[in-house]
C-alpha cells in the first residue's frame, strides 16, 4: 500500500509540476523527486519481499498509515524548504537587513 500511495502522490505532484513547468517558483520539482524517490524505495522493497517469498504489496492498514506518513513528511519537508527559500520574498520584506522588523500592514 505504501507503494500505491507514494506513487499516486508522485503522479499528482508531477502533473502539478508540469502544469507550472516554465516557472518552478514553488520548487514543486523537489517535491516530485522526493515522491518518486520514495516510490522507487517501495518498489525495491516489493521486489525484495517477493524474493524472500512474501507478497509484492502489503495491503494492511498499518502499511497504508506508513504510506500516508511518508507523503505527509515529504510535504512537510517541502513546505519547510519553501519557507526557507522564500520565493515571493514575503519574509524579506518584513525583516529588514539591519535586523529590525517591519510589522506594519501593507496595502
Residue pairs with C-beta under 8 A, 6 or more apart in sequence:
1 57
1 58
1 59
1 60
1 63
1 64
1 66
1 67
2 42
2 45
2 58
2 63
2 64
2 66
2 67
2 70
3 39
3 42
3 43
3 45
3 46
3 57
3 67
4 57
4 67
5 64
5 67
5 68
5 70
5 71
6 35
6 38
6 39
6 42
6 67
6 70
6 71
7 39
7 42
9 35
9 38
9 71
9 74
10 32
10 35
10 36
10 38
10 39
13 28
13 31
13 32
13 35
14 32
14 36
16 28
17 24
17 28
17 29
17 31
17 32
20 26
20 28
25 87
25 88
26 82
26 87
27 78
27 81
27 82
27 85
27 87
30 78
30 81
31 74
31 75
31 78
34 74
34 77
34 78
35 71
35 74
38 70
38 71
38 74
42 67
46 56
46 57
47 56
49 55
49 56
49 58
50 56
83 91
86 92
93 102
93 106
94 101
94 102
94 103
95 101
95 102
96 102
